[in-house]
């Protein structure tokens, strides 16, 4: 970097423009530049945190002088502080905001790749042995989770509670009323239908919680029962399929809040009011809530739209139940899978008969996982995907 | 309940209308009624979960017969299932959706009451002794947290780690890279500016996390230093003040995502892209993120709006720093306070000189707290507020 031909100020010093040989520009506001100054009086050189507040910066901040030091730096003099700050041109280029395009509803982060049942032949997976011995193998596994919202692990210890060790490879478990981890097996007086032999429609866990658990590990200790297959469905693929079929249906499920509740055990009364399809204000698709068991009466939809809302909900229910959407497998003892619970639905077929099925589950935090992966990526290695 | 004069079907059985003596109606769609049927084949009588999925219900569901059993019940016959379901009229009235009004941007749940510095003379507070001895006292304290997003507790044990016992009175602590709890005192090589004697602008914690920690307890073990006062500011009041002054400013901070980051310690690289003002899709105000230290370069705002965005951000920064907004106090050893970290900002004045200041912090989950409170309210007691 870089062959900028020039840098200039515009609008009485309130804007700095970098002009490129091809005639394009990258413009930055003086106040934005000052707020993001990297100098030691503005940012702690130790931990990177900003040392000043926005109101410490004069409102009439402007740039009075530019000193372009090719190939890589730019010195700016800010008034009225009479303060000179040096910027990396690379850094400025990486943080350009002059080309903002209004994104389309339902857009996805570029690190995400959606999938359907055809991924069955190539399930993201790693062996326990590899990830505890090799940080690169762990990084690859985590990058698959970030990309697909789902991965398996094989060859894990067949020990009660060992699922927490998997979570601690990359982050922290969120404890809830279900415990630090919970037993998924048939109970005599189940407080949750998960603790029966019933089949369960594809769902995300705990939509009645706000925030929902962001990830889930389901870890197999015994599975000799007839049935009890696991299925996972990419909820992002599902709602984008809905959107392709009917943008109006997608919009209804994103625009109006559903309600969820769970009070199946003593001293617990969890309720949430959230849309089934979660969008950022700029339309980025960031979450799905779908759970037939715990959907409460939906009362936040105008009467005249309720019939269409239910049609959209029905269609989404059919899509997530379409076998062509699902990756299906049967966990063996010592195998587990992890899902991004804000994105990937999981289900199981009914089981019964002789033998036993014993899984354990826990809820690790996705932000901690993403942090660990990002730190890996920025430090020791290039993860080959 | 009730003096309905009549119930009727409309639109070929797709709608059931309850008609009142005053001429008004409450209408329900047949598919909504069938989906929310309370019978034992639809809902588990044990844990309340729904036993069927929406696609188990025929798409052409309609009501073929109505049997109004005054004063309190309604029997409906659904076709093509030929299924009779009994509804409580009270329940229907409680779940009416026929009067949906499009709410205004920034509306608040009725359980929330905003406040400013004038609450200083009447800070919500409870003694440790009272809440461990009396469930009603605990319930009142929790209801204050739900209403104000803030409460103090006095007379707590002066013991390291005792803050977790406070959290376990109502829920679960979320563990993060900062630990299950963390020490807030001056460190030699601080990974976070919180671990210095510097003053801190009013902020919410960890906006670089997604989801953010929903609550925080700050618990005082030592506080003989000069300075080190605590201040709390109602972020909901702050942004509504911004909205009154300039709806456009409020909209800019709600419509466009800011960015946040923290990588002040090894193996941690937390980033989030979220708006400073968090709204439900129907405009409900549900969250605030504000933290000068960890705001990253904001690049998701169109160039032509960036200057106005920064004006809005500056004005909000000034509002949250306005002393008239803050409740200010100095914690004594054995005192703590709790904030709803999605709503209430906290700050501290600088401290130095002789003496020491030692606080501990942890992040309990708000949904667990609300669940505990709701369970209390629905069972043993009426909490007097």
Interface residues (C-beta under 8 A of the other chain):
Chain A: X14 X27 X29 X31 X32 X35 X36 X44 X46 X47 X48 X49 X50 X51 X52 X53 X54 X55 X59 X95 X96 X97 X98 X100 X102 X172 X173 X174 X175 X176 X177 X189 X190 X191 X192 X193 X198 X201 X209 X210 X211 X214 X254 X255 X256 X257 X261 X262 X263 X264 X265 X266 X267 X268 X269 X270 X271 X272 X273 X274 X275 X279 X280 X281 X282 X292 X293 X294 X295 X297 X298 X299 X300 X301 X302 X303 X306 X307 X310 X313 X314 X317 X318 X321 X365 X366 X367 X368 X370 X371 X372 X374 X375 X376 X378
Chain B: X14 X27 X29 X31 X32 X35 X36 X44 X46 X47 X48 X49 X50 X51 X52 X53 X54 X55 X59 X95 X96 X97 X98 X100 X102 X172 X173 X174 X175 X176 X177 X189 X190 X191 X192 X193 X198 X201 X209 X210 X211 X214 X254 X255 X256 X257 X261 X262 X263 X264 X265 X266 X267 X268 X269 X270 X271 X272 X273 X274 X275 X279 X280 X281 X282 X292 X293 X294 X295 X297 X298 X299 X300 X301 X302 X303 X306 X307 X310 X313 X314 X317 X318 X321 X365 X366 X367 X368 X370 X371 X372 X374 X375 X376 X378
